[in-house]
């Protein structure tokens, strides 16, 4: 495979919870919740947000290092399904600024 060829990987995560399906979907669909419910997640920003599609930047730790990447998501609340496609992977640490 050359450096320009893309590799597609499919990953599925599964967990059993004692909660109504609509509440669980809403919790996962609202990325603002992720730092509380997905411990590796540091922060998530919306870059684009439509009714059913959005583009987000995620900052999370992996192997003790902060990383960020951009993903597109398609939301399907009727079927309680969210599909992701990672766009850009950035192996650098996120940059923070606090103007003073």
C-alpha positions as semicolon CSV with decimal commas, in nm:
position;residue;x (nm);y (nm);z (nm)
1;X;0,000;0,000;0,000
2;X;0,137;0,344;-0,087
3;X;0,120;0,645;0,144
4;X;-0,166;0,795;-0,058
5;X;-0,395;0,494;-0,021
6;X;-0,655;0,521;0,254
7;X;-0,731;0,242;0,495
8;X;-1,087;0,189;0,613
9;X;-1,148;0,039;0,953
10;X;-1,478;-0,035;1,117
11;X;-1,511;-0,025;1,493
12;X;-1,814;-0,103;1,704
13;X;-1,855;-0,028;2,073
14;X;-2,120;-0,192;2,285
15;X;-2,232;-0,150;2,646
16;X;-2,544;-0,256;2,834
17;X;-2,709;0,013;3,046
18;X;-3,024;0,037;3,252
19;X;-3,177;0,347;3,095
20;X;-3,436;0,434;2,830
21;X;-3,293;0,407;2,477
22;X;-3,392;0,766;2,390
23;X;-3,203;0,901;2,694
24;X;-2,890;0,703;2,603
25;X;-2,906;0,821;2,241
26;X;-2,942;1,184;2,353
27;X;-2,648;1,151;2,593
28;X;-2,421;1,021;2,314
29;X;-2,557;1,255;2,047
30;X;-2,478;1,565;2,255
31;X;-2,098;1,580;2,225
32;X;-2,082;1,830;2,511
33;X;-2,139;1,526;2,738
34;X;-1,839;1,331;2,615
35;X;-1,577;1,457;2,863
36;X;-1,806;1,331;3,143
37;X;-1,900;0,995;2,992
38;X;-1,594;0,898;2,784
39;X;-1,293;0,942;3,016
40;X;-1,025;0,976;2,743
41;X;-1,215;1,275;2,597
42;X;-1,079;1,615;2,699
43;X;-1,294;1,847;2,485
44;X;-1,519;1,844;2,176
45;X;-1,600;2,141;1,949
46;X;-1,861;2,167;1,676
47;X;-1,701;2,290;1,353
48;X;-2,024;2,254;1,153
49;X;-2,366;2,164;1,289
50;X;-2,675;2,079;1,088
51;X;-2,996;1,907;1,185
52;X;-2,869;1,557;1,096
53;X;-2,502;1,604;1,006
54;X;-2,215;1,766;1,187
55;X;-1,840;1,801;1,184
56;X;-1,660;1,791;1,518
57;X;-1,305;1,822;1,650
58;X;-1,223;1,589;1,937
59;X;-0,935;1,620;2,183
60;X;-0,861;1,305;2,382
61;X;-0,575;1,119;2,543
62;X;-0,428;0,808;2,387
63;X;-0,132;0,629;2,542
64;X;-0,086;0,922;2,782
65;X;-0,065;1,182;2,505
66;X;-0,324;1,443;2,406
67;X;-0,434;1,406;2,043
68;X;-0,698;1,568;1,826
69;X;-0,885;1,474;1,513
70;X;-1,183;1,583;1,307
71;X;-1,484;1,360;1,244
72;X;-1,811;1,387;1,054
73;X;-2,122;1,244;1,217
74;X;-2,463;1,159;1,079
75;X;-2,739;1,155;1,338
76;X;-3,043;0,933;1,296
77;X;-3,258;0,984;1,607
78;X;-3,550;0,782;1,466
79;X;-3,333;0,469;1,459
80;X;-3,112;0,584;1,749
81;X;-2,802;0,551;1,530
82;X;-2,497;0,775;1,491
83;X;-2,238;0,708;1,222
84;X;-1,888;0,855;1,234
85;X;-1,622;0,909;0,973
86;X;-1,282;1,036;1,081
87;X;-1,158;1,310;0,849
88;X;-0,826;1,434;0,977
89;X;-0,594;1,289;1,234
90;X;-0,356;1,525;1,411
91;X;-0,091;1,358;1,629
92;X;-0,004;1,689;1,799
93;X;-0,117;1,820;2,135
94;X;-0,405;2,067;2,134
95;X;-0,313;2,431;2,186
96;X;-0,487;2,638;2,448
97;X;-0,472;3,014;2,493
98;X;-0,598;3,238;2,770
99;X;-0,566;3,602;2,661
100;X;-0,496;3,824;2,954
